Amino acid sequence: MAKDVDVPLMHERRTGYVSLMTKEDWEADQNKVNVAAIADKKAESCQS
């Protein structure tokens, strides 16, 4: 989600971005990615 942010010292407005994902949701997604990567490495080592 984009949001205008004042930057008074620079005399401008910038577009800032706000994440709607919670820290817990992000960590859960990271755990899924890590588990998938480990499974891929194990599958590769079994094929060799």
TAPE-V222059 format. One record per residue. N is the residue number from 1. RES is the residue in one letter. PHI is phi in whole degrees, 0 to 359 (none if undefined). OMEGA is omega in whole degrees, 0 to 359 (* if undefined). Layout:
n = (N N)
res = (RES RES)
phi = (PHI PHI)
omega = (OMEGA OMEGA)
This chain:
n = (1 2 3 4 5 6 7 8 9 10 11 12 13 14 15 16 17 18 19 20 21 22 23 24 25 26 27 28 29 30 31 32 33 34 35 36 37 38 39 40 41 42 43 44 45 46 47 48)
res = (M A K D V D V P L M H E R R T G Y V S L M T K E D W E A D Q N K V N V A A I A D K K A E S C Q S)
phi = (none 272 212 286 234 286 234 298 292 262 56 209 243 240 268 256 239 246 272 265 274 282 302 295 297 297 296 297 296 296 296 297 296 296 296 296 295 295 297 297 296 295 296 295 290 287 282 283)
omega = (180 181 177 181 177 174 189 181 179 181 180 173 178 176 176 181 182 178 177 180 178 177 181 177 180 180 178 177 179 178 178 180 181 179 179 180 178 179 178 179 179 180 179 182 178 182 183 *)
